[in-house]
Amino acid sequence: MDKTIYLLGLNHKTAPVEIREQFALTNASPDQLGLVDRKEDIREGLLLSTCNRVELLFVGSADGSGEEKALQCWAGYCQRDPERLRPYIYSYRGLDAIRHMFTVASSLDSLVVGEPQILGQLKDAYKTAVDCGLTRTVVNRLMHKAFSVAKRVRTETRIANAAVSISYAAVELARHIFGDLQGRKAMLVGAGEMAELAATHLLATGVDEILVANRTLSRGQELAQQFGTQARAVCFEDMFDHLPEVDIIISSTGATRTVVQAREVKTILKKRKNRPMFFIDIAVPRDIDPDVNQLDNVYLYDIDDLKEVVEENIAQRQDEAERAREIIEEEVDKFQLWLRSLELNPTIVDLFDQAESLAQKEIRRTLKNLGDQATPEVEHALETMAHSLSKKLLHQPVTFLKRRAREEESAQEFISLTRRLFNLDNESVPSESHAFRHKQGND
Amino acid sequence: MPFIRTFELCIIALYLLATILYFTGVIRQRNRLKQLAQTLAVAGFGLHTLDLGLVFFRPGAPAIVQGQFYISLLAWTFLAIYFLLWRKLRLEFLALTAAPLALILFTSSMAVTTERLAVPAKLSSLWFGLHVGTFFLSIALLAMAFGAGIVYLYVDKKIKTKAKLSSLNKDMPALTSVDQANRWAVMLGFPLYTLGLFSGFAWARFTWGRIFSWDPKEIVSLLIWFLFAYLFHQRLAMNWTGRKPAKLAIWIFVLTILSLWGVNFLLPTHHSLQP
């Protein structure tokens, strides 16, 4: 029965882009990874992979053997040497893993703190895991908690307001320039992750078409495919032929010198009859000649400008982050209490406690109603009856639980079920969680 | 005529309220206020139309020899053009130009005494109607371009200098749609202005027997026409977009207003509205 929550991962703080690219698990389901195996110890798992992070969450036996296995599976799936991955990852257990999950969900661990996208990605990851039938009591509960913690952090602190993400800022600026983005064309020069994020936002706000110009055409095509029918890849060399028809350019190449010069933009402007252009230069070192901003009808923002534009009072933001962390600590404590209650004995004790207090309450009420008729003998008889009734009523369920506890497989679920059936935790369950339970019935 | 007076006071009150509500609505970012302002402006505009009709068809002294009528008509044209642009481009920002201008003009039309003008007869000819109508329409269009130009320069500066996102009002129209207003004003306004100018010359030819009489108003109007022609050409042939046409439109409108007020009221001219 001894099990622990594990979390293995890497993010933009621990690993450089190349490593993140090599070990990305985009579009992989936990099933394909072969991490969760019903016969072995790891029975629940979840896999989150975004442009800035990979997180593997699973529940395994407390001896820690699962960690090594997860690392092997991960590197194996990427067809690379696990030793190459090892220096870049962090691994958490138990409370630390829970805390990390909550922190990620609340977007405190994001590149742009407070950006809302991570929660959606996490929800998708959870949905995939649920669809594969890889989640059970602990992961289900942990994820639902993570979502509600994220919601609490969002509503109770101003972290989300303050940290409007960079790509959001880019879209807002584009709106101030072009108004409705419908019918506009955008181009990605280079296929960086931030650019991808900004492009996703642009598409979501109605941009018609996205062109992807990458040095390696195949990578560009791959990226274009991700955006669906609205995107297509073009040759990097042909970039300037396409620029006159493009309104928004997001550049993030690894080039050491500027790719687009001011005088080139001047000719392009002439070709497009001075219709405005918006350059977003996310690359460091920069891709686009800063002088471009001096031209009429051309607007250029680099990554620092964008950060500057969304930057609110930093001190205030740190205060908000501090408050968010307090909320997370509070929730971690609550989760820990719940985890403990999943063990059999506390549950039986809770059950009897509940029955006992109910019996006492009823005895008091009956005695009050009887008034003078309640002689000491009557009182004694009543107490005996109430107590034995409550014990006998619980006898069958407790025997059932004890028997199930010997079969490792289902113990936790039945304990959890019992706790909910008798409402031992005195909580109100959010209505949406039932929908998830229902879905799970299929596995 | 006391009935007409209360009528006109009503119009002034409606325009004043609409102007105030437009401004507070924009500053406070309240859509309800702006909608209310729009409704009041429409109501005022309706009354105004009625008022113009009443004055025009009033028995006795013909309206068209009174200065008051023209100023009131110009105020009316401002709003008419605004409503047209609002329907086409949804640029409610232009209300910030149209409403106060209509208010000021209409109020000053009340201030101009109802005395007859020393305007020559034969005013009712087609040329004269064309002259006044087209000029007023193009001036109203210029007023819109003026408002749009100021908004354009403001937003453009904020974006160019990378001002904080929070300092950019969310309801502010986008640069391209403001530029569109400028485009409209130039594309429609210049031909109208030209028509106004030359129908004036034609009328002068028939009435006074000479096309050009070195009247200060004529000189200033011709100067404005050259500037307007330059703007028209640059927009059409050189694809001027954004800041440059915005700035030029602002200057042209300022000159037009100066010529309207300054020349008409202060200098000796046959366009004089002086009582």
Contacts between the chains, C-beta under 8 A, distances in Angstrom:
chain1	res1	chain2	res2	distance
A	164	B	165	6.9
A	169	B	165	5.7
A	172	B	165	5.9
A	172	B	168	7.9
A	173	B	159	6.5
A	173	B	165	7.4
A	175	B	174	6.4
A	176	B	155	6.3
A	176	B	159	6.2
A	176	B	168	5.9
A	176	B	172	6.9
A	176	B	174	5.8
A	176	B	175	6.8
A	177	B	159	6.7
A	177	B	174	6.2
A	177	B	175	5.1
A	177	B	176	6.8
A	178	B	174	5.8
A	178	B	175	7.6
A	178	B	176	5.4
A	179	B	173	7.1
A	179	B	174	3.1
A	179	B	175	7.9
A	179	B	176	5.5
A	179	B	177	4.9
A	180	B	174	7.7
A	270	B	239	7.8
A	273	B	239	4.1
A	273	B	241	7.4
A	274	B	239	4.6
A	274	B	240	6.9
A	274	B	241	3.9
A	274	B	242	7.1
A	275	B	176	7.9
A	275	B	241	6.7
A	276	B	175	6.3
A	276	B	176	6.4
A	276	B	241	7.3
A	276	B	242	6.8
A	293	B	160	6.7
A	296	B	241	7.7
A	296	B	242	5.6
A	296	B	243	5.4
A	296	B	244	6.8
A	297	B	241	5.5
A	297	B	242	4.6
A	297	B	243	7.7
A	299	B	159	5.5
A	299	B	160	6.7
A	301	B	162	6.9
A	305	B	162	4.9
A	308	B	162	6.3
A	308	B	164	7.8
A	309	B	162	6.0
A	309	B	163	7.7
A	309	B	164	6.0
A	309	B	165	4.8
A	310	B	164	8.0
A	310	B	165	5.9
A	311	B	164	7.6
A	312	B	166	7.7
